[in-house]
Amino acid sequence: MTYTGWIIFTASLVGLSCGFIGVFLILRRSAMMADAISHTVLLGIVLAFLVTQQLSGIYMLIGAMIAGIMTALFVSWLHSLKVQQEAAIGIVFTTLFAIGIILIEIFAGNVHLDVQHALMGEITFIPWDRITLPVAGSVPRATVMLLFVFAIVLFFITAFYKEWKVTTFDPGLAASLGIPVTFMNYLFMTLVSMTTVASFDAVGAIMVVAMLIAPAASAYLWTDRLSVMLMLSGLFGILSAVSGYYIAAFLDTSISGSMAFATGCIFAASYLFSPKYGLAAKHIRP
Amino acid sequence: MTATVLRVEQLSAAYQKNIVLRNVNFQVQAGSLTGIVGPNGAGKSTLIKTLLNIHPALSGTVTFFGSPLKKVKKRIGYVPQRSSVDWDFPASALDVVMMGLYGKIGWLKRPKKQHRELAFKALKKVGMAHYAGRQIQQLSGGQQQRVFLARALVQEADLYFMDEPLAGVDARTERAIMDILDELKKQGKTVMVVHHDLQTVTDYFDHVLFLNRTVITHGKTEDVFTEENIRKTYGGSLRLKGVTGDHVFRLVKQ
């Protein structure tokens, strides 16, 4: 595949995975948790590096998963101490993120791990860092990790589709049916962390939030069915990734920034023109 | 002698450090239709949630059909408060009713045609067949409550807990819901309902459980639904006025 091909393919995988996960983030009213986890995974990555002394994909994933679960645990612990939910999220993620930054500066200053990179990502470098796979041949490392995470996300969402549906809509009923609501919540946070860390290299911690929230929020405006919302959200994710790349190529500017900008444009268009809940449709209908 | 379907002993529960329920003891007989009444903050919803282990109990034991909850979950149906869920959720009325079957369908399996038919039958029973495909947000409060009831019916449980099913519904829905509860009772099922309207207690329920942090009293409506017990439960928070007939009270909030 060409250089451009790899970048678009990788970015589309980010859009697709984030689009799926984002649907449940929106419906569970946990958009802020995505923001939090997208920052705290940095601490997970740094800790994984300090323990293993290498920046390999699988250790980063494990580190990020632990960080994500820790974030969720700390937030619910603070919340149980009567700290407001939003305040608890704000306290936990800034603190863990700060510890991550301090550790990078102290211990990992001379490796490929810098704050700028973690925040903004750098998708243009992705095609250079390759590994060789048995059948596929030489493939960018970040793309492999994203494919792996996408497969996991797809598996968990389809396999436990009805469980996600009921624990999201009515956790009380879910619990009375014997579905482990708390466990499902932590499993979900783990999926959010994995998606975030896999998207890190490509779009960075800040832009991943745009990819998680905006396509799903846009899809919410188009449909009344969960399955359709999931598909639309994934589609919007891919659309943002592809159009973002071309916007960046045209303006000769940051790719991840342009992709996040594209998600915003899709949301604005949906808000105005969606046939169901769009502003224009409301004015046309009496 | 009818069978005891629910036995509660020394149950207590708390939110953070506030004890909401303490030393709750009661037994419920099969085929009874019980109204749970008490002032706001008396712990009515918490009682149901604690019985079903949705909220953790501090202490005490609860036995359903002579077994612990885990073994008999499928025989118990729960209708949460309508306001406890987000009706913006992208789902149709039929989708929501099918959720009642998720426990039976089991992990990793998809709902099949037969489940869809069961759900549709339940919707028909509550007079909502025409709204099966309707997005739940577009339903009225009464219609949403009927969907919740249908979701409980589809579980074909033997014991039902319903949290304020008559709150904020229109008169026709109230009548329809009570008809269904009476029918459940006739089938020998047991129903416990959190209820807020003291005026209708004698018409609707054959048993009453007065609750205010603990059980004030519990028994047959004709025996326990007295002015004295209402006073004991509600304390000074309301004035009873115009006592006509045996047990009809008009309530005036002060």
Interface residues (C-beta under 8 A of the other chain):
Chain A: L27 R29 S80 K82 A159 F160 Y161 K162 E163 K165 V166 T168 F169 D170 G172 L173 A174 A175 S176 L177 G178 I179 Y220 T223 D224 R225 L226 V228 M229
Chain B: Q16 K49 L52 N53 I54 K70 K73 I76 G77 Y78 P80 S84 V85 D86 F89 P90 A91 S92 D95 V96 M99 G100 Y102 G103 I105 W107 L108 R110 P111 Q135 Q137 R151
